[in-house]
Amino acid sequence: MSIVTFIPLTERPANRELVREISRAIFGSAESADFAEEYVPHSARVPYPKADQFSQFLLRYPKCLWAVFENDKKERVAGFVLISDLPHINSVGFGINPDYAGKGIMLLAWNEIILNSEQCISFPLNAYTSQRNKPAIRFLDKIGFVPAGNIEFQGEPSFKYVYNR
């Protein structure tokens, strides 16, 4: 059973439609965009048109990108996992559509990625989140990231987390 699809950087132009589906899942409606950016400082939010701008980012910048689907039939994109050097070196990013939040999909996706995906991943992985983003903090703790200090990101108090094998 697999709920993720790895999209290598070199294959993203050929998979442009899947990348667009990821962007639409996250930024395709005002509700999903608000959900995705609830804990993001205003100066770091995706500019309009959000889905198009996020697609362009996904096509060009993440070293690793996985589409996360609602189930193993892979009919609907629920979110993504990425590893990028923007805005921080070797940082992990997660995003899920609010329709799928809290259903364990991202946990299943992370376990699948970390257990089965040797391509593209180098350790340690870093994660950064606002101190007010309690859902992300709980998730990072649950999947084995450990706190590694406080930082300020775009004027907002944030935490740094690290994941090592």
Backbone as ProteinMPNN parsed JSONL, in Angstrom:
{"seq_chain_A": "MSIVTFIPLTERPANRELVREISRAIFGSAESADFAEEYVPHSARVPYPKADQFSQFLLRYPKCLWAVFENDKKERVAGFVLISDLPHINSVGFGINPDYAGKGIMLLAWNEIILNSEQCISFPLNAYTSQRNKPAIRFLDKIGFVPAGNIEFQGEPSFKYVYNR", "coords_chain_A": {"N_chain_A": [[0.843, -1.179, 0.0], [0.647, 2.144, -0.902], [0.685, 5.584, -0.363], [1.998, 7.732, -1.29], [3.731, 9.538, -3.865], [6.802, 9.879, -5.288], [8.352, 12.651, -6.767], [10.822, 13.293, -8.76], [13.166, 15.998, -9.172], [14.107, 16.318, -11.796], [12.045, 15.209, -13.237], [9.835, 16.75, -12.846], [8.883, 18.759, -14.717], [7.613, 17.093, -16.626], [5.659, 16.065, -15.044], [3.948, 18.097, -14.475], [1.165, 18.481, -14.208], [0.481, 16.9, -11.965], [1.942, 18.279, -10.035], [0.537, 20.673, -10.12], [-1.901, 19.733, -9.118], [-1.171, 19.212, -6.478], [-0.663, 21.837, -5.637], [-3.211, 22.978, -5.987], [-4.63, 21.495, -4.123], [-3.642, 22.542, -1.775], [-3.706, 25.366, -2.046], [-5.977, 25.947, -3.528], [-8.453, 26.924, -2.828], [-10.014, 29.523, -0.915], [-10.437, 28.693, 1.719], [-8.658, 26.462, 1.985], [-6.211, 27.736, 1.499], [-6.139, 29.606, 3.603], [-6.035, 27.803, 5.737], [-3.553, 26.548, 5.213], [-1.814, 28.667, 5.606], [-2.216, 29.618, 8.138], [-0.445, 29.661, 10.347], [1.741, 30.922, 9.358], [4.004, 33.591, 9.11], [2.934, 36.858, 8.022], [4.642, 38.123, 6.138], [5.888, 35.978, 4.925], [4.092, 34.554, 3.472], [2.538, 32.881, 0.666], [2.44, 34.573, -2.4], [-0.259, 36.063, -4.387], [-1.298, 34.904, -7.642], [-2.04, 32.3, -5.551], [-2.082, 29.375, -5.885], [-0.853, 29.099, -8.397], [1.629, 30.377, -7.964], [2.675, 28.732, -5.949], [2.857, 26.316, -7.321], [4.896, 26.969, -9.155], [7.036, 27.304, -7.37], [7.202, 24.641, -6.366], [7.906, 23.268, -8.692], [10.492, 24.125, -9.17], [12.22, 24.354, -6.831], [12.238, 22.516, -4.416], [14.368, 19.922, -3.214], [13.523, 17.369, -2.84], [10.365, 15.947, -3.444], [7.177, 14.849, -2.624], [4.018, 13.761, -3.584], [1.129, 13.472, -1.67], [-1.445, 11.266, -1.214], [-5.002, 10.698, -0.669], [-5.581, 8.027, -0.231], [-4.514, 4.606, -1.019], [-5.386, 4.265, -3.612], [-4.837, 6.509, -4.969], [-6.337, 8.618, -6.109], [-7.08, 11.202, -5.322], [-5.286, 14.075, -4.48], [-4.018, 14.791, -1.346], [-2.117, 16.277, -0.051], [1.32, 17.245, 0.532], [4.811, 16.405, 0.926], [7.955, 17.81, 1.38], [11.471, 18.414, 0.803], [13.708, 20.967, 1.142], [16.079, 23.58, 0.388], [15.235, 26.066, 0.827], [13.171, 27.931, 2.901], [15.267, 27.371, 4.591], [18.226, 25.41, 5.134], [18.152, 22.061, 4.034], [15.503, 21.512, 4.885], [12.393, 20.222, 6.016], [9.147, 20.253, 4.724], [5.627, 20.261, 5.169], [2.341, 19.833, 3.981], [-1.182, 19.862, 4.067], [-4.449, 19.371, 2.824], [-7.299, 20.907, 4.275], [-9.53, 19.215, 4.412], [-8.505, 16.733, 4.909], [-7.046, 16.866, 7.185], [-5.938, 15.809, 10.385], [-6.569, 13.128, 10.122], [-4.653, 11.202, 10.075], [-3.293, 10.809, 7.725], [-0.971, 12.21, 6.952], [0.87, 11.204, 8.779], [0.969, 8.485, 7.995], [2.012, 8.91, 5.418], [4.523, 10.115, 6.024], [5.784, 8.001, 7.416], [5.913, 6.088, 5.379], [7.569, 7.421, 3.545], [9.979, 7.867, 5.038], [10.727, 5.301, 5.7], [10.938, 3.96, 3.267], [12.121, 5.509, 1.279], [15.004, 6.139, 0.079], [16.086, 7.689, -1.837], [17.324, 10.868, -2.444], [17.13, 11.879, 0.209], [18.967, 13.326, 2.777], [20.648, 13.299, 5.877], [21.277, 15.313, 8.799], [17.74, 16.058, 8.921], [15.929, 19.099, 8.904], [13.43, 21.01, 10.557], [11.194, 23.708, 10.807], [9.055, 25.709, 12.704], [6.401, 27.891, 13.641], [6.103, 29.056, 16.996], [3.504, 29.157, 17.831], [2.19, 27.246, 16.402], [0.73, 24.729, 17.252], [-0.386, 22.219, 16.268], [1.569, 21.429, 14.317], [3.842, 21.232, 15.918], [3.114, 19.12, 17.643], [2.92, 17.103, 15.69], [5.574, 16.97, 14.653], [6.932, 16.145, 16.967], [5.717, 13.643, 17.282], [6.614, 12.2, 15.048], [9.287, 11.903, 15.48], [11.111, 14.032, 15.35], [13.394, 16.16, 17.052], [13.513, 18.828, 19.438], [15.601, 21.62, 18.719], [16.253, 24.155, 19.355], [15.488, 27.714, 19.544], [14.386, 30.076, 17.152], [14.1, 33.081, 15.213], [11.809, 33.704, 12.766], [11.018, 35.563, 10.044], [10.27, 37.604, 11.76], [8.836, 36.297, 13.7], [8.597, 34.333, 16.652], [9.97, 31.127, 16.618], [10.422, 27.537, 16.42], [13.177, 25.312, 16.006], [13.619, 22.087, 14.731], [15.159, 18.841, 14.634], [15.901, 15.913, 12.754], [17.352, 12.813, 12.901], [18.663, 9.773, 11.68]], "CA_chain_A": [[0.0, 0.0, 0.0], [1.428, 3.371, -1.001], [-0.133, 6.79, -0.519], [2.849, 8.815, -1.764], [4.442, 9.416, -5.135], [7.988, 10.72, -5.344], [8.474, 13.363, -8.042], [12.185, 13.826, -8.842], [13.303, 17.335, -9.751], [14.264, 16.217, -13.25], [10.793, 14.75, -13.847], [8.714, 17.64, -12.515], [8.217, 19.347, -15.897], [6.733, 16.086, -17.23], [4.601, 15.813, -14.068], [3.426, 19.425, -14.15], [-0.229, 18.401, -13.775], [0.473, 16.408, -10.585], [2.402, 19.397, -9.207], [-0.603, 21.593, -10.026], [-2.879, 19.136, -8.2], [-0.679, 19.475, -5.12], [-0.887, 23.266, -5.359], [-4.65, 23.224, -5.837], [-5.067, 20.899, -2.852], [-3.204, 23.397, -0.678], [-4.044, 26.772, -2.267], [-7.015, 26.039, -4.551], [-9.632, 27.629, -2.329], [-9.689, 30.446, 0.178], [-10.378, 27.908, 2.956], [-7.425, 25.683, 2.056], [-5.09, 28.686, 1.606], [-6.141, 30.11, 4.981], [-5.582, 26.694, 6.578], [-2.128, 26.342, 4.974], [-1.022, 29.814, 6.036], [-2.673, 30.094, 9.44], [0.662, 29.877, 11.271], [2.854, 31.492, 8.601], [4.044, 35.051, 9.227], [2.39, 37.522, 6.842], [5.674, 38.417, 5.142], [6.371, 34.735, 4.322], [2.985, 33.865, 2.807], [2.603, 32.738, -0.79], [1.734, 35.679, -3.06], [-1.333, 35.731, -5.331], [-2.257, 33.819, -7.401], [-1.359, 31.37, -4.662], [-1.872, 28.037, -6.46], [0.131, 29.223, -9.481], [2.936, 30.695, -7.381], [3.171, 27.56, -5.236], [3.258, 25.364, -8.367], [6.208, 27.383, -9.662], [8.006, 26.954, -6.333], [7.368, 23.182, -6.335], [8.583, 22.823, -9.914], [11.886, 24.575, -9.249], [13.096, 24.461, -5.68], [12.488, 21.409, -3.474], [15.265, 18.834, -3.616], [12.678, 16.173, -2.805], [8.936, 16.27, -3.404], [6.249, 13.724, -2.663], [2.577, 14.005, -3.529], [0.472, 12.62, -0.681], [-2.815, 10.997, -1.657], [-5.936, 10.365, 0.401], [-5.515, 6.585, 0.005], [-3.62, 3.922, -1.948], [-5.905, 4.334, -4.989], [-4.182, 7.707, -5.504], [-7.275, 9.373, -6.938], [-7.135, 12.613, -4.905], [-4.132, 14.566, -3.743], [-4.374, 15.334, -0.033], [-1.088, 17.19, 0.402], [2.684, 17.04, 0.048], [5.979, 16.471, 1.798], [9.095, 18.24, 0.579], [12.732, 18.78, 1.44], [14.204, 22.097, 0.368], [17.047, 24.463, 1.019], [14.562, 27.357, 0.983], [14.005, 29.055, 3.319], [16.336, 26.891, 5.46], [18.965, 24.282, 4.577], [17.68, 20.688, 4.262], [14.317, 21.602, 5.741], [11.212, 19.454, 5.641], [7.881, 20.973, 4.738], [4.439, 19.431, 5.058], [1.104, 20.561, 3.774], [-2.33, 18.985, 3.847], [-5.731, 20.024, 2.611], [-8.053, 20.814, 5.535], [-10.472, 18.089, 4.39], [-7.807, 15.516, 5.317], [-6.29, 17.125, 8.414], [-6.327, 15.068, 11.579], [-7.012, 11.767, 9.788], [-3.508, 10.293, 10.084], [-2.728, 10.637, 6.382], [0.41, 12.7, 6.916], [1.672, 10.24, 9.535], [1.196, 7.353, 7.09], [2.907, 9.367, 4.353], [5.868, 10.272, 6.569], [6.344, 6.671, 7.683], [6.233, 5.485, 4.081], [8.725, 8.129, 2.978], [11.205, 7.689, 5.817], [11.088, 3.882, 5.7], [11.113, 3.394, 1.929], [12.653, 6.444, 0.291], [16.406, 6.503, 0.275], [16.475, 8.676, -2.823], [17.211, 12.296, -2.213], [17.117, 12.298, 1.604], [20.223, 13.321, 3.522], [20.407, 13.625, 7.282], [20.006, 15.474, 9.493], [16.67, 16.877, 8.358], [15.533, 20.201, 9.772], [12.056, 21.506, 10.433], [11.0, 24.978, 11.499], [7.645, 26.049, 12.822], [6.027, 28.94, 14.578], [5.818, 28.571, 18.344], [2.054, 29.079, 18.035], [1.652, 26.178, 15.564], [0.666, 23.543, 18.115], [-0.526, 20.97, 15.499], [2.855, 21.057, 13.716], [4.733, 20.832, 17.008], [2.696, 17.755, 18.032], [3.267, 16.184, 14.605], [7.024, 16.784, 14.629], [7.262, 15.303, 18.124], [5.194, 12.295, 17.035], [7.376, 11.476, 14.027], [10.659, 11.701, 15.901], [11.968, 15.218, 15.333], [13.691, 16.623, 18.401], [13.743, 20.274, 19.503], [17.014, 21.988, 18.591], [16.46, 25.558, 19.667], [14.546, 28.754, 19.157], [14.854, 31.016, 16.14], [13.092, 34.042, 14.801], [11.6, 33.605, 11.323], [10.152, 36.627, 9.547], [9.785, 38.372, 12.895], [7.989, 35.49, 14.578], [9.291, 33.303, 17.428], [9.786, 29.812, 16.015], [11.259, 26.444, 16.912], [13.901, 24.47, 15.072], [13.625, 20.674, 15.078], [16.114, 18.052, 13.849], [15.601, 14.476, 12.649], [18.483, 11.978, 12.495], [18.389, 8.335, 11.695]], "C_chain_A": [[0.891, 1.246, 0.0], [0.483, 4.55, -1.184], [0.703, 7.984, -0.969], [3.419, 8.486, -3.131], [5.6, 10.401, -5.106], [8.068, 11.352, -6.727], [9.874, 13.976, -8.094], [12.208, 15.188, -9.541], [13.37, 17.282, -11.273], [12.978, 15.805, -13.966], [9.609, 15.676, -13.576], [8.095, 18.318, -13.728], [7.255, 18.368, -16.574], [5.549, 15.756, -16.324], [3.952, 17.114, -13.607], [1.983, 19.362, -13.637], [-0.34, 17.88, -12.346], [0.938, 17.509, -9.621], [1.274, 20.422, -9.053], [-1.682, 21.054, -9.084], [-2.463, 19.344, -6.752], [-0.986, 20.919, -4.742], [-2.356, 23.577, -5.161], [-5.187, 22.627, -4.547], [-4.761, 21.833, -1.688], [-3.704, 24.833, -0.832], [-5.166, 26.978, -3.286], [-8.293, 26.723, -4.115], [-9.186, 28.555, -1.206], [-9.556, 29.681, 1.494], [-9.063, 27.133, 3.066], [-6.203, 26.593, 2.173], [-5.006, 29.244, 3.023], [-5.624, 29.05, 5.947], [-4.068, 26.514, 6.453], [-1.282, 27.457, 5.578], [-1.403, 30.362, 7.417], [-1.518, 30.447, 10.377], [1.897, 30.453, 10.582], [2.854, 33.005, 8.791], [3.594, 35.714, 7.927], [3.44, 37.742, 5.76], [6.208, 37.17, 4.444], [5.273, 33.983, 3.572], [3.157, 33.862, 1.296], [1.83, 33.88, -1.433], [0.639, 35.173, -4.0], [-0.777, 35.734, -6.74], [-1.564, 32.648, -6.718], [-1.082, 30.0, -5.283], [-0.822, 28.089, -7.559], [1.528, 29.482, -8.932], [3.525, 29.48, -6.662], [3.589, 26.473, -6.225], [4.646, 25.694, -8.887], [7.31, 27.079, -8.651], [8.276, 25.448, -6.348], [8.102, 22.649, -7.556], [10.088, 23.087, -9.859], [12.765, 24.273, -8.039], [13.263, 23.247, -4.772], [13.452, 20.373, -4.046], [14.467, 17.542, -3.734], [11.229, 16.63, -2.729], [8.123, 14.997, -3.529], [4.83, 14.256, -2.67], [2.013, 13.009, -2.532], [-0.986, 12.498, -1.095], [-3.695, 10.581, -0.478], [-5.925, 8.876, 0.746], [-4.637, 5.937, -1.07], [-4.155, 3.849, -3.378], [-5.35, 5.546, -5.726], [-5.074, 8.498, -6.462], [-7.291, 10.857, -6.601], [-5.902, 12.981, -4.093], [-4.626, 15.204, -2.448], [-3.357, 16.358, 0.439], [0.263, 16.866, -0.19], [3.641, 16.95, 1.231], [7.118, 16.903, 0.889], [10.316, 18.431, 1.456], [13.354, 19.834, 0.539], [15.291, 22.827, 1.133], [16.506, 25.887, 1.151], [13.371, 27.187, 1.901], [15.172, 28.651, 4.207], [16.967, 25.656, 4.826], [18.343, 22.951, 5.019], [16.459, 20.643, 5.176], [13.139, 20.851, 5.14], [9.995, 20.358, 5.72], [6.739, 20.004, 4.509], [3.267, 20.337, 4.739], [-0.019, 19.579, 3.517], [-3.57, 19.837, 3.66], [-6.555, 19.87, 3.885], [-9.068, 19.681, 5.566], [-9.843, 16.807, 4.927], [-7.035, 15.68, 6.627], [-6.841, 16.289, 9.567], [-6.781, 13.648, 11.327], [-5.869, 10.765, 9.724], [-2.837, 10.103, 8.74], [-1.271, 11.074, 6.345], [1.341, 11.783, 7.703], [1.978, 9.014, 8.674], [2.184, 7.725, 5.989], [4.343, 9.475, 4.859], [6.52, 8.919, 6.815], [6.739, 5.972, 6.393], [7.491, 6.122, 3.494], [9.999, 7.774, 3.735], [11.656, 6.226, 5.829], [11.483, 3.363, 4.322], [11.803, 4.295, 0.918], [14.077, 6.846, 0.63], [16.823, 7.589, -0.709], [16.311, 10.078, -2.256], [17.309, 12.734, -0.758], [18.52, 12.223, 2.182], [19.923, 13.835, 4.933], [21.526, 14.489, 7.819], [19.028, 16.321, 8.685], [16.302, 17.938, 9.384], [14.074, 20.545, 9.535], [11.948, 22.757, 11.291], [9.518, 25.266, 11.56], [7.44, 27.135, 13.863], [5.746, 28.331, 15.95], [4.323, 28.465, 18.608], [1.406, 27.964, 17.21], [1.665, 24.853, 16.327], [0.449, 22.242, 17.326], [0.795, 20.515, 14.876], [3.832, 20.577, 14.784], [4.393, 19.412, 17.466], [3.114, 16.742, 16.971], [4.774, 15.926, 14.565], [7.488, 15.92, 15.8], [6.878, 13.849, 17.855], [6.058, 11.508, 16.05], [8.875, 11.416, 14.319], [11.614, 12.869, 15.722], [12.202, 15.643, 16.779], [13.95, 18.129, 18.388], [15.234, 20.579, 19.479], [17.241, 23.482, 18.799], [15.356, 26.465, 19.176], [15.196, 29.625, 18.094], [13.774, 32.064, 15.953], [13.003, 33.953, 13.287], [10.585, 34.662, 10.904], [9.501, 37.383, 10.707], [8.913, 37.603, 13.862], [8.811, 34.462, 15.348], [8.939, 31.92, 16.894], [10.713, 28.806, 16.679], [11.962, 25.785, 15.747], [13.851, 23.058, 15.624], [14.612, 19.954, 14.159], [15.694, 16.593, 13.882], [16.869, 13.782, 12.141], [18.044, 10.532, 12.498], [19.121, 7.698, 12.824]], "O_chain_A": [[1.792, 1.366, 0.83], [-0.401, 4.528, -2.04], [0.207, 9.109, -1.028], [3.568, 7.323, -3.503], [5.406, 11.603, -4.924], [7.877, 10.676, -7.738], [10.099, 15.052, -7.54], [11.368, 15.478, -10.392], [12.761, 18.105, -11.957], [12.839, 16.028, -15.168], [8.497, 15.407, -14.032], [6.872, 18.447, -13.777], [6.193, 18.776, -17.045], [4.543, 15.222, -16.791], [3.468, 17.211, -12.479], [1.618, 20.11, -12.73], [-1.173, 18.368, -11.583], [0.393, 17.652, -8.527], [1.083, 20.976, -7.97], [-2.303, 21.816, -8.343], [-3.302, 19.621, -5.895], [-1.506, 21.189, -3.66], [-2.717, 24.35, -4.273], [-6.099, 23.186, -3.938], [-5.528, 21.908, -0.728], [-4.088, 25.455, 0.159], [-5.294, 28.065, -3.848], [-9.129, 27.067, -4.95], [-8.113, 28.383, -0.627], [-8.672, 29.977, 2.297], [-8.424, 27.145, 4.118], [-5.253, 26.254, 2.879], [-3.914, 29.343, 3.584], [-4.866, 29.358, 6.866], [-3.375, 26.347, 7.457], [-0.157, 27.216, 6.013], [-0.96, 31.442, 7.808], [-1.603, 31.424, 11.12], [2.981, 30.468, 11.165], [1.81, 33.641, 8.647], [3.849, 35.185, 6.845], [3.149, 37.562, 4.577], [6.923, 37.297, 3.45], [5.511, 32.878, 3.085], [3.828, 34.722, 0.726], [0.686, 34.137, -1.059], [0.617, 33.997, -4.363], [0.143, 36.502, -7.022], [-0.613, 32.079, -7.253], [0.047, 29.514, -5.211], [0.023, 27.197, -7.639], [2.499, 28.875, -9.384], [4.725, 29.223, -6.752], [4.578, 25.778, -5.99], [5.481, 24.804, -9.044], [8.397, 26.643, -9.031], [9.43, 25.021, -6.342], [8.846, 21.673, -7.453], [10.868, 22.338, -10.447], [13.945, 23.965, -8.205], [14.396, 22.97, -4.38], [13.359, 19.999, -5.215], [14.713, 16.725, -4.622], [10.909, 17.59, -2.029], [8.35, 14.177, -4.418], [4.477, 15.106, -1.853], [2.378, 11.833, -2.547], [-1.673, 13.498, -1.3], [-3.199, 10.167, 0.57], [-6.223, 8.499, 1.879], [-4.084, 6.628, -1.926], [-3.434, 3.409, -4.273], [-5.385, 5.605, -6.955], [-4.615, 8.983, -7.495], [-7.492, 11.689, -7.486], [-5.529, 12.288, -3.146], [-5.528, 16.041, -2.453], [-3.689, 17.225, 1.247], [0.358, 16.287, -1.272], [3.334, 17.352, 2.354], [7.237, 16.422, -0.238], [10.218, 18.586, 2.674], [13.509, 19.631, -0.665], [15.409, 22.71, 2.353], [17.234, 26.801, 1.54], [12.581, 26.279, 1.641], [15.995, 29.498, 4.552], [16.313, 24.94, 4.068], [18.051, 22.74, 6.196], [16.392, 19.847, 6.112], [12.924, 20.849, 3.927], [9.836, 21.13, 6.666], [6.867, 19.043, 3.749], [3.218, 21.483, 5.185], [0.169, 18.577, 2.827], [-3.712, 20.895, 4.272], [-6.517, 18.814, 4.516], [-9.435, 19.223, 6.648], [-10.554, 15.897, 5.353], [-6.435, 14.723, 7.117], [-8.049, 16.096, 9.698], [-7.329, 13.012, 12.228], [-6.079, 9.608, 9.362], [-1.901, 9.312, 8.626], [-0.429, 10.384, 5.771], [2.498, 11.61, 7.318], [3.119, 8.555, 8.631], [3.085, 6.95, 5.666], [5.272, 8.991, 4.212], [7.682, 8.715, 6.462], [7.79, 5.334, 6.327], [8.374, 5.42, 3.002], [11.001, 7.414, 3.116], [12.849, 5.95, 5.956], [12.277, 2.428, 4.217], [12.045, 3.867, -0.21], [14.307, 7.79, 1.386], [17.782, 8.322, -0.467], [15.285, 10.415, -1.665], [17.559, 13.915, -0.519], [19.185, 11.191, 2.091], [19.059, 14.688, 5.136], [22.648, 14.396, 7.321], [19.419, 17.172, 7.886], [16.36, 17.695, 10.589], [13.558, 20.383, 8.43], [12.542, 22.844, 12.366], [8.804, 25.087, 10.574], [8.2, 27.269, 14.822], [5.215, 27.224, 16.05], [3.913, 27.751, 19.522], [0.197, 27.756, 17.306], [2.497, 23.98, 16.078], [1.053, 21.229, 17.682], [1.107, 19.324, 14.907], [4.568, 19.614, 14.566], [5.292, 18.592, 17.655], [3.6, 15.659, 17.296], [5.199, 14.776, 14.454], [8.348, 15.056, 15.63], [7.639, 12.933, 18.17], [6.219, 10.296, 16.193], [9.647, 10.931, 13.492], [12.818, 12.71, 15.923], [11.32, 15.505, 17.627], [14.539, 18.651, 17.441], [16.032, 19.898, 20.124], [18.3, 24.008, 18.458], [14.425, 26.042, 18.49], [16.4, 29.88, 18.131], [12.668, 31.936, 16.478], [14.01, 34.11, 12.596], [9.439, 34.653, 11.354], [8.329, 37.754, 10.64], [8.309, 38.195, 14.756], [9.647, 33.781, 14.752], [7.765, 31.582, 16.738], [11.649, 29.164, 17.393], [11.425, 25.705, 14.642], [14.016, 22.844, 16.825], [14.869, 20.402, 13.042], [15.198, 16.095, 14.893], [17.391, 14.125, 11.081], [17.151, 10.139, 13.247], [19.026, 6.486, 13.016]]}, "name": "protein", "num_of_chains": 1, "seq": "MSIVTFIPLTERPANRELVREISRAIFGSAESADFAEEYVPHSARVPYPKADQFSQFLLRYPKCLWAVFENDKKERVAGFVLISDLPHINSVGFGINPDYAGKGIMLLAWNEIILNSEQCISFPLNAYTSQRNKPAIRFLDKIGFVPAGNIEFQGEPSFKYVYNR"}
